[in-house]
Amino acid sequence: MAGWQSAMSYASFTNLPVSTKFPAGSVDAGRARVGKNRLAALLALAASTEFLFITVAAYFAAILYHQLILGQVLVSLDPAKYIQESLLIATLELLVSIGLGQYSRILTQPRHMFLWSGASSVFLAFCFFLSTIFLLKISDGYSRATVIAQAVSVLLAVLGTRAIWFALLQPAIAAGLIDARRIVLIGDQGHCLQFSIRAMGTGIRTIHSFDFPTVRTDASVPPLPGAAQALLDARQLVANCRPLRADDIVILPSEADVPSALALANALADLPVDVHVLPVGSIDLMAVSRITQFGDMVTMRIFQCPLDPFKRALKRAFDVAAAIAGLIMVSPLFVIVALAIKLDSRGPVFFRQTRHGYNNEPIRVLKFRTMTVMEDGDNFNPVVKHDPRVTRLGHLLRHTNIDELPQLFNVLVGDMSLVGPRPHATSQNEVFGELISSFFRRHNVKPGITGWAQVNGYRGDTDTLEKMQRRVEHDLYYIDNWSLLFDLRIILLTLLSRKAYTNAY
């Protein structure tokens, strides 16, 4: 606080702006309050609906389990037996969701994250539920199968309820029918307009804007009068903002105004609002950054290694186990394909080609030979449709992806993974690396035999920049959203989806 007061003592705000109505996204305070109250009411209704559905789902899951699985007649069951337990489960889930602020996150989270948070709340609620009935010694007659049936039904109820409310609220917020938050902007009016338009899509409404105060630092002015003038101007700015009853104040300083943003934020701390500072031109940078602890310092982390040591170890263990199992299962196919290649055309059975792997380091990728040439390095021309260099057998091997099976050995030795961005020839990497930003982020994980781009049909010829861009976008999405379940999903799609075989020639 002493540092902030020191900054205030040397900077005085002059040319204090007059409150101006912001035309592009402004609403009057009364209407904004109505919109905010409406949102609060809808979130409360969403929570109540979820509570009701959980209670019903938990109750009927227990009743139906005893009737359908255990064969008990409905009239022989005590109708009130599971009512208290069902209400307890619903109450615990509601308290967990409220405690973690999950309902309000519908405004900021994508749908899959909102649903995932619902699944986590169900898990925690049942942990508390089991602990409660054990400690209170009321678990007699409450079988494990009943708990499992209730957990599954409650999970489905929560996911269904949240999916419906997300589908209802998000379009209403984007259309301006519901105001999520009301903000005041401080900065250049052009920058405020751009920020307001972007924020409007998430229900954030700009109710007023102010020009950024001109900061004057004059060594000839005695510190005390300067501090007094600073406090006077700051109080006036606070006085102008106070009746607006905003939820947030966003300071949008230009490069020259950044040193003054701290003093301005300190002045606005007297208001019961959240104060944000977003330097002009950095909104996209902030979107991918996180404030983290770095030793005894605080830094803004822009990017992070996609897989931490635990995730890398988990992925590697899965790769080794699956590669060994895969090699055992396809070993007879290896013999058949090797003989067929020898009978079909002259040349070796296997073909090694230099590709870029993890950290953009060169690796030698193993494949069944499907062409009459052995191009590598800079002497490489991508395969096109009806390419005369592809052998008769090669067309079948490439179309069925069998030519990629020897890469299981690459996985086993650690050069590749089962799932990851497909490695390109070195000449392609050099060309597209100059044309596509973040292209080499693909190499922040090991390349894969199959990948998210491939199962979505983005494979084969890359004769246009757009095709490669779409491939890179899918690869980066995979890197940023990796999980073991995601890998399993891609493997299943590789085996079952038609898109995985698109453009395979």
C-alpha positions in Angstrom: 0.0 0.0 0.0 2.9 2.3 0.7 4.1 1.9 -2.9 0.7 2.8 -4.3 0.5 5.8 -2.1 3.9 6.9 -3.2 2.8 6.5 -6.8 -0.2 8.6 -6.1 1.9 11.4 -4.5 3.8 11.9 -7.7 1.0 11.7 -10.2 -1.9 14.1 -10.4 -4.9 13.5 -12.6 -5.9 16.5 -14.6 -8.5 17.1 -17.3 -10.8 14.8 -15.4 -13.3 13.3 -17.9 -17.0 13.9 -17.9 -19.1 10.8 -17.7 -20.3 9.9 -21.1 -23.0 7.6 -22.3 -21.5 4.7 -24.2 -23.5 4.2 -27.3 -22.5 0.8 -28.5 -23.4 -1.3 -25.5 -24.7 0.9 -22.8 -27.9 0.4 -20.9 -29.3 2.6 -18.2 -28.6 1.5 -14.6 -32.2 0.6 -14.0 -32.5 -1.7 -17.0 -29.1 -3.2 -16.1 -30.3 -4.0 -12.6 -33.4 -5.7 -14.0 -31.2 -7.7 -16.4 -28.9 -8.7 -13.6 -31.8 -9.7 -11.3 -33.3 -11.7 -14.1 -30.0 -13.6 -14.5 -29.9 -14.3 -10.8 -33.4 -15.5 -10.8 -32.7 -17.8 -13.8 -29.6 -19.2 -12.1 -31.6 -19.9 -9.0 -34.3 -21.6 -11.1 -31.6 -23.7 -12.8 -30.2 -24.8 -9.4 -33.8 -25.6 -8.1 -34.5 -27.6 -11.3 -31.3 -29.5 -10.8 -32.2 -30.2 -7.2 -35.6 -31.5 -8.2 -34.3 -33.7 -11.0 -31.6 -35.2 -8.7 -34.1 -36.0 -6.0 -36.4 -37.7 -8.5 -33.5 -39.6 -10.3 -32.0 -40.8 -7.0 -35.3 -42.0 -5.6 -36.5 -43.8 -8.7 -33.1 -45.4 -9.4 -33.3 -47.1 -6.0 -36.9 -48.1 -6.4 -36.4 -49.4 -9.9 -33.3 -51.3 -9.0 -35.1 -53.2 -6.3 -38.1 -53.9 -8.5 -36.4 -54.8 -11.8 -33.1 -56.3 -10.7 -34.0 -57.8 -7.3 -37.5 -58.7 -8.4 -39.2 -57.1 -5.4 -42.9 -56.2 -6.0 -43.5 -52.5 -5.9 -46.2 -52.8 -3.2 -43.9 -54.6 -0.9 -41.4 -51.7 -0.9 -41.7 -48.9 1.6 -42.4 -45.8 -0.6 -40.8 -43.5 1.9 -37.6 -45.6 2.3 -35.3 -43.7 0.0 -36.9 -40.2 0.1 -34.7 -38.9 2.9 -31.5 -40.3 1.2 -32.5 -38.8 -2.1 -33.1 -35.4 -0.6 -29.7 -35.7 1.2 -28.0 -36.5 -2.1 -29.6 -33.5 -3.8 -28.8 -31.2 -1.0 -25.2 -32.2 -0.9 -24.8 -31.8 -4.7 -26.5 -28.4 -4.4 -24.1 -27.2 -1.6 -21.1 -28.5 -3.5 -22.1 -26.7 -6.7 -22.9 -23.4 -4.9 -19.7 -23.7 -2.8 -17.6 -24.1 -6.0 -19.5 -21.3 -7.8 -20.4 -23.7 -10.6 -23.8 -22.1 -11.6 -22.3 -18.7 -12.3 -19.6 -20.3 -14.5 -22.2 -20.9 -17.2 -21.4 -17.3 -18.2 -17.7 -17.9 -18.8 -17.1 -21.6 -19.4 -17.6 -23.6 -22.6 -20.2 -26.3 -22.5 -17.9 -29.3 -22.0 -16.2 -27.6 -19.0 -19.6 -26.7 -17.5 -20.8 -30.3 -17.8 -17.5 -31.6 -16.5 -17.8 -29.4 -13.4 -21.3 -31.0 -12.9 -19.8 -34.5 -13.0 -17.2 -33.5 -10.4 -19.9 -32.1 -8.1 -21.8 -35.4 -8.3 -18.6 -37.3 -7.4 -17.9 -35.1 -4.4 -21.6 -35.2 -3.3 -21.6 -39.0 -3.2 -18.3 -39.0 -1.3 -20.0 -36.8 1.3 -23.1 -38.9 1.2 -21.4 -42.2 1.8 -19.3 -40.6 4.7 -22.5 -39.2 6.2 -24.6 -42.4 6.2 -21.5 -44.3 7.6 -20.9 -41.9 10.4 -24.6 -41.7 11.3 -24.9 -45.5 11.1 -27.8 -45.4 8.7 -26.3 -47.5 6.0 -28.0 -50.8 7.0 -29.9 -52.2 4.0 -28.3 -49.7 1.7 -26.5 -51.8 -0.8 -23.5 -50.9 -2.9 -25.5 -51.6 -6.1 -28.2 -49.1 -4.9 -25.5 -46.4 -4.5 -24.1 -47.1 -7.9 -27.5 -47.0 -9.5 -28.3 -43.7 -7.8 -24.9 -42.3 -8.8 -25.3 -43.1 -12.5 -28.9 -41.7 -12.6 -27.9 -38.6 -10.7 -25.0 -38.0 -13.0 -27.3 -38.3 -16.1 -29.8 -36.0 -14.4 -27.1 -33.3 -13.7 -25.6 -33.5 -17.2 -29.0 -33.4 -18.9 -30.2 -30.5 -16.8 -27.0 -28.4 -17.3 -27.0 -29.1 -21.0 -30.5 -27.8 -21.3 -29.9 -24.7 -19.2 -26.7 -24.0 -21.1 -28.5 -24.2 -24.4 -31.2 -21.8 -23.1 -29.0 -19.2 -21.3 -26.1 -18.8 -23.6 -28.1 -17.6 -26.7 -30.1 -15.3 -24.4 -27.0 -13.7 -23.0 -25.4 -13.4 -26.5 -28.6 -11.8 -27.8 -28.6 -9.2 -25.0 -31.8 -10.5 -23.4 -29.9 -11.1 -20.1 -27.2 -8.9 -18.7 -24.5 -10.8 -16.9 -22.4 -7.9 -15.6 -22.4 -4.1 -15.9 -19.1 -2.4 -16.4 -17.5 1.0 -16.6 -14.7 1.5 -19.0 -11.8 4.0 -18.6 -9.6 4.6 -21.6 -9.6 5.9 -25.2 -13.1 5.9 -26.6 -12.2 3.9 -29.6 -10.6 1.2 -27.5 -13.6 1.2 -25.2 -15.9 0.7 -28.1 -13.9 -2.3 -29.4 -13.8 -3.8 -25.9 -17.5 -3.2 -25.4 -18.5 -4.9 -28.6 -16.4 -7.9 -27.8 -17.7 -8.2 -24.2 -21.3 -7.8 -25.3 -21.4 -11.3 -26.7 -21.0 -12.7 -23.2 -23.7 -10.5 -21.6 -21.3 -7.9 -20.3 -22.8 -4.5 -20.8 -21.0 -1.2 -20.8 -23.1 1.4 -18.9 -20.6 4.4 -19.1 -17.1 5.2 -20.2 -14.5 7.8 -19.2 -11.5 9.0 -20.9 -8.3 8.0 -19.3 -7.1 10.9 -17.1 -4.1 12.8 -18.3 -1.2 12.2 -15.9 1.1 15.0 -15.0 4.4 14.4 -13.3 6.1 17.7 -12.5 9.2 17.8 -10.4 8.8 21.5 -9.8 5.5 20.9 -8.0 6.0 20.2 -4.3 5.0 16.6 -3.3 2.3 17.6 -0.8 0.3 19.8 -3.2 0.7 17.2 -5.9 -0.6 14.5 -3.7 -3.5 16.7 -2.6 -4.4 17.4 -6.3 -4.2 13.7 -7.1 -6.5 12.8 -4.2 -8.9 15.5 -5.3 -9.1 14.3 -8.8 -9.3 10.7 -7.7 -12.2 11.4 -5.4 -14.0 13.1 -8.2 -13.6 10.1 -10.5 -14.8 7.8 -7.7 -17.7 10.1 -7.1 -18.6 9.9 -10.8 -18.5 6.1 -10.8 -20.2 5.5 -7.5 -23.8 6.2 -8.5 -23.5 4.0 -11.6 -23.4 0.9 -9.4 -21.3 -1.1 -11.8 -20.1 -4.6 -11.1 -16.7 -4.0 -12.7 -14.4 -1.2 -13.8 -12.0 -2.0 -16.6 -9.0 0.3 -17.2 -7.8 0.2 -20.8 -4.5 2.1 -20.7 -2.4 2.7 -23.8 1.3 2.1 -23.7 2.0 5.6 -22.4 -0.7 5.2 -19.7 0.4 1.9 -18.3 2.7 3.5 -15.5 -0.4 5.5 -14.3 -2.8 2.5 -14.3 -1.6 1.5 -10.8 -2.3 4.9 -9.3 -5.7 4.9 -11.0 -6.6 1.4 -9.8 -5.6 2.4 -6.2 -8.0 5.3 -6.4 -10.8 3.1 -7.6 -10.3 0.6 -4.8 -12.7 2.8 -2.7 -15.6 1.5 -4.8 -17.2 -1.9 -4.1 -16.4 -3.2 -7.6 -13.8 -5.5 -9.3 -11.1 -3.4 -10.9 -9.4 -4.8 -14.0 -6.5 -3.5 -16.0 -6.1 -4.6 -19.6 -3.4 -2.8 -21.7 -4.6 -1.9 -25.1 -3.8 -4.6 -27.7 -3.2 -7.4 -25.2 -6.7 -8.9 -25.0 -5.7 -11.9 -27.1 -2.4 -12.3 -25.2 -4.3 -12.2 -21.9 -6.7 -14.9 -23.2 -4.0 -17.5 -23.2 -2.0 -16.3 -20.1 -2.2 -17.2 -16.5 -0.9 -15.5 -13.4 1.4 -18.0 -11.6 3.8 -18.2 -8.7 7.4 -18.5 -10.0 9.7 -18.9 -7.0 9.1 -15.9 -4.8 7.8 -13.9 -7.8 4.5 -13.6 -9.6 4.7 -13.9 -13.4 2.2 -14.0 -16.3 2.7 -17.4 -18.0 1.7 -17.2 -21.7 2.2 -20.9 -22.6 3.0 -24.0 -20.6 4.4 -27.3 -21.5 1.3 -29.3 -22.6 2.1 -32.4 -20.6 3.5 -32.4 -17.1 5.8 -35.2 -16.0 2.9 -37.3 -14.6 0.9 -37.0 -17.8 4.0 -37.8 -19.9 4.6 -40.9 -17.8 0.9 -42.0 -18.1 0.9 -41.5 -21.8 4.2 -43.4 -22.2 3.0 -46.3 -20.1 -0.1 -46.6 -22.2 2.0 -46.4 -25.5 4.3 -49.1 -24.4 1.6 -51.5 -23.3 -0.6 -50.8 -26.4 2.4 -51.1 -28.8 3.5 -54.5 -27.4 -0.1 -55.8 -27.5 -0.5 -54.4 -31.0 2.7 -56.0 -32.3 1.7 -59.4 -30.9 -1.8 -59.2 -32.5 -0.6 -58.0 -36.0 2.5 -60.1 -36.2 0.8 -62.6 -38.6 -0.3 -59.6 -40.8 3.3 -58.4 -40.9 4.4 -61.7 -42.4 1.6 -61.6 -45.0 2.2 -58.0 -46.0 6.0 -58.5 -46.2 5.5 -61.5 -48.6 2.9 -59.5 -50.7 5.3 -56.5 -51.0 8.1 -58.8 -52.3 5.8 -60.4 -54.8 4.3 -57.1 -56.0 7.4 -55.0 -56.8 11.1 -54.9 -56.4 12.6 -53.2 -53.4 12.8 -53.6 -49.6 9.8 -54.4 -47.4 10.2 -51.4 -45.1 10.9 -47.8 -45.9 12.5 -45.3 -43.5 11.9 -41.6 -43.9 13.3 -38.7 -41.9 10.6 -36.7 -40.1 10.6 -34.2 -37.3 9.6 -35.6 -33.8 9.4 -34.2 -30.3 11.1 -30.8 -29.9 11.4 -30.7 -33.7 14.3 -33.2 -33.5 14.7 -35.5 -36.5 13.5 -39.1 -36.2 13.4 -42.0 -38.7 9.9 -43.2 -39.2 9.3 -46.8 -40.3 6.6 -47.8 -42.8 5.8 -50.6 -45.2 7.0 -49.6 -48.6 4.1 -48.6 -50.9 5.9 -46.8 -53.7 8.5 -47.5 -56.4 10.7 -44.7 -55.1 12.5 -44.1 -51.8 12.3 -40.3 -51.5 13.6 -38.7 -48.3 14.6 -35.3 -47.0 14.6 -32.4 -49.5 14.2 -35.0 -52.3 10.5 -35.5 -51.4 7.3 -35.0 -53.4 4.0 -35.5 -51.5 1.7 -38.3 -52.8 -1.3 -37.1 -54.8 -4.4 -38.9 -56.0 -3.7 -41.6 -58.7 0.0 -41.1 -58.1 1.9 -43.4 -60.6 4.7 -43.9 -58.0 2.3 -45.9 -55.7 2.4 -49.7 -56.3 -0.8 -51.7 -56.9 -0.5 -53.2 -53.4 0.5 -49.8 -52.0 -2.9 -48.4 -52.9 -4.5 -51.0 -50.7 -2.0 -50.6 -47.8 -2.3 -46.8 -47.8 -6.1 -46.8 -48.0 -6.4 -49.2 -45.1 -3.6 -47.5 -43.1 -1.8 -50.8 -42.8 1.3 -49.2 -44.2 1.6 -47.2 -40.8 1.7 -50.4 -38.6 5.5 -50.7 -38.5 5.5 -47.4 -36.6 4.5 -49.4 -33.6 8.3 -50.1 -33.3 8.8 -46.3 -33.3 6.4 -46.1 -30.4 8.1 -48.9 -28.6 11.6 -47.2 -28.8 10.1 -43.8 -27.8 10.3 -41.8 -31.0 6.5 -41.7 -31.5 3.3 -42.1 -29.6 0.2 -44.0 -30.6 -1.8 -40.7 -30.8 -0.4 -37.3 -31.6 0.1 -34.9 -34.5 1.2 -36.8 -37.6 4.8 -36.1 -38.6 5.4 -34.5 -41.9 8.4 -34.8 -44.2 11.2 -32.4 -43.2 10.9 -30.4 -46.4 7.1 -29.8 -45.7 7.9 -28.7 -42.2 10.3 -26.1 -43.3 7.9 -24.6 -45.9 4.8 -24.5 -43.7 6.7 -23.4 -40.6 7.3 -20.1 -42.4 3.7 -19.7 -43.4 1.7 -20.8 -40.4 2.1 -19.3 -37.0 2.5 -21.8 -34.1 3.2 -24.5 -36.6 6.1 -25.9 -34.6 3.9 -26.1 -31.5 2.8 -29.4 -33.0 6.2 -30.8 -31.9 5.6 -30.0 -28.2 4.4 -33.6 -27.9 5.6 -36.8 -29.7 4.1 -37.3 -33.1 1.5 -40.1 -33.4 0.6 -43.0 -35.7 -2.9 -41.4 -35.7 -4.2 -38.1 -34.6 -7.2 -35.8 -34.1 -6.7 -34.2 -37.5 -6.7 -37.5 -39.3 -9.9 -38.9 -37.7 -11.6 -35.6 -38.8 -10.6 -36.1 -42.4 -7.6 -33.8 -42.5 -5.0 -36.0 -44.0 -3.5 -36.8 -47.4 -2.7 -34.0 -49.9 -1.7 -30.6 -48.5 -1.5 -28.7 -51.8 -3.1 -25.6 -50.3 -2.3 -23.5 -47.2 -5.8 -23.8 -45.9 -5.7 -27.6 -45.8 -2.5 -27.5 -43.7 -4.0 -24.7 -41.5 -7.0 -26.9 -40.7 -4.7 -29.8 -39.9 -2.6 -27.7 -37.6 -5.7 -26.3 -35.8 -6.8 -29.8 -35.0 -3.4 -30.8 -33.8 -3.1 -27.8 -31.5 -6.6 -28.5 -30.1 -5.4 -32.1 -29.3 -2.3 -30.8 -27.6 -4.2 -28.3 -25.5 -6.9 -30.7 -24.5 -5.0 -34.0 -24.0 -6.3 -36.7 -21.8 -6.0 -40.5 -21.8 -9.7 -40.8 -22.7 -9.1 -38.4 -25.6 -6.4 -40.8 -26.9 -8.7 -43.8 -26.5 -11.5 -41.9 -28.4 -9.1 -41.1 -31.3 -7.9 -44.8 -31.5 -11.5 -46.0 -31.7 -12.3 -43.4 -34.4 -9.2 -44.5 -36.3 -10.6 -48.0 -36.4 -14.3 -47.3 -36.9 -14.8 -43.8 -38.5 -14.9 -43.3 -42.3 -13.2 -40.0 -41.9 -10.0 -41.7 -40.8 -9.7 -43.2 -44.2 -10.5 -40.0 -46.2 -7.9 -38.8 -48.6 -5.8 -41.9 -48.0 -4.0 -42.5 -51.3 
